[in-house]
Amino acid sequence: MLRTLEHAGCAGIPVLFLGVAGAVLQLEEPRDFGAYAAVIGAAVRVKGVVPRIAIKQGNDGAYAMDMAMVSDFIVNVRGGSEDPSGVRHGTGVVVRNRAEAVTFTRRILACVAGGNRSVRSRPATSFEELWRAAPLPFGKTDPREVIEAVVDGGSSLELMAGTGPSLITLLVRLEERPVGVIAHDVLVGGGALTSDAVEKGTRMTRLCSRWGMPLLVLVHAPEPATTATDIGRQEGGLLHAFAATQVPRVIGRTANATRWIMNPRATGATAVLAWPDPLGRGEQASIDAVITPTRTRNVVSTLLGCAGVQPVLGGYAPAPK
């Protein structure tokens, strides 16, 4: 195990921890504990170097619990010892069976490492199609449909869907570049940020930072969701995560969006873009450019390329140090 983890870190290979129902970890001699501690240490050292994913199933023993604690993302199989708080307060998902766990894990790896033949290089839909239903697609339509008009078709994988529904988090590919997406869901409470949504956004930001994936943040929340006191208490973690991340971060916002926590220009965003507001509302000082929705894909892809984010056609590209 120790050599496997060391090789994964050197070769840039994602690590998958599998917990087996009923497995018992037998540590009898002092040297056994030392060896196991070395394995945990090796798992910790590849943090931020390669993705670490754990699949937990059944009544997992100490090994699975320990491996889950040093993982970036946990796929929990329902019916065993899954801890909902581990998914709510960590970064993970609960699935119904082992087959779903394998499928979900494969989709995560396809997003970060490539090789998914079901992914098309062009979007699954277009803004023209969305406009037939609503003149302002981001304010009138499920943001998932808007995202599908920007990213590679079939590449979207939603994470942490069971918590903080006013904010959605996804792994996608944009012209073969792995990208993390955080977006307001205006169909849920107008996109107002709750404490669960803020925690969810914080976890997603830190996950993308560990995996070296750029962030695309889509903002549409014209009115503050909380008081100034609530902002300081609940949203400080998300603001800190944005400020601490070293990955390229492109902010897309409607011109009248005023939620400062989601578009903090001063914390190092690579670019802040906006779609035009037909009513002419909103300040433009913190916006780098106003673009039409149809140009979003090309502009974001160009910005990511200028920031040094390269397409990943096969294999995992470890985060630069």
ZIMO-V319280 format. One record per helix or strand of 3 or more residues. SS is the DSSP state (H for helix, E for strand). FROM is the first residue (numbers start at 1). TO is the last residue. If there is no record, write none. Layout:
ss={SS	SS}
from={FROM	FROM}
to={TO	TO}
This chain:
ss={H	E	H	E	H	E	H	E	H	H	H	H	E	E	E	H	H	E	H	H	E	H	H	E	E	H}
from={2	15	30	52	62	73	84	92	98	127	137	143	157	167	177	189	195	214	228	236	249	260	265	271	289	293}
to={11	18	45	56	69	77	89	95	113	131	140	148	159	174	184	191	211	219	234	244	254	262	267	275	291	306}
